[in-house]
C-alpha cells in the first residue's frame, strides 16, 4: 500500500505537521511547503496525495488566504481536525530557564504567550515561524535564547522543553482541513459538515434570502465568511459551512433553491464532522 504524502505549510516540527500526523496517522510521509500557495500546488500537481491546511484559529480568526486558495484550486475537503495549540518554551539541552535572555517565535505565538513571557522577563523577538525558531536555536548553538514552538519541534530538533502550556488562553485551537484531489462524498453513518461558496447579485435582502434557505429547513450554519471576488471590485463570495451531507434530502433541496438566486455555487465537500466537548 502506497503511503500518503501530506503537504503542510511550514518547516519540520510545525503545528501543521503535528496536525497531519494526528489526523492521518504516524505512517504518512510529510512534505514541508514554504507557503500555502506551494501547499495547494503540491496537492494539485500530485507531488503530494493530500494536504493539511489551517482555515481558522479560535483566537486569531480565519486564515483568509486559504479561503481564496480553495477557490483557485480544484481540490476537495475530505475531513477536518481541531488541533490544540500548546506553545512550549524550549532551549538547547543543559540550558536552564534562568540562562534565557530572549525568546524567538512567530508573532502570533508571541502574542498568545504575552503574559507568560512578561512573568518570566523574556523579551519577545519576532521570527518567521515557530518551528524555524526551534531549528535556528539548534543550528546556531544559541545558549542564551529560547523558542516558542510545538512539542513536535522540540523532538525534531533535539531541544529541551523548559515550560509547557505557555499560552495565556488555553482555549487555543486551530481547525485544519484535510484536502485531496478527489472528492469523498460517500455517505456513511455519523454527522457531516459541508463547505460551499456562492456568489449573489447585489440587491436589498439578497443575503437574507440566501441564508433563509437554510434556516427554513433547519440546517445549522456553523460558519460564514465573505471574500472579495478576484477582478470584480466590491463584489463578494460567501463561504459557508453547515451541518449535513450533500446527499441529505433537505440539503439537496436547499442547494437547488440556492441555485435559483446564486449565479455561482461550488461545493468543496461533505466530510465527517469532528465533535468535541469544548
Secondary structure, DSSP 8 states (H G I E B T S, - for coil): ----EEEEESSTT-HHHHHHHHHH-TT-EEEEESSHHHHHHHHHTTSSSEEEEEEEETTTEE-HHHHHHHHHS--EEEEEEEEE---EEEESTT--GGG--EEEEEHHHHHHTHHHHHHHT-EEEEES-HHHHHHHHHHHT-SSEEEEE-HHHHHHHT-EEEES---S-S--EEEEEEEESS------SS-EEEEEEEE----TTHHHHHHHHHHTTT--EEEEEEEE-TTSTT-EEEEEEEES-TTSHHHHHHHHHHHTT-S-EEEEEEEE------
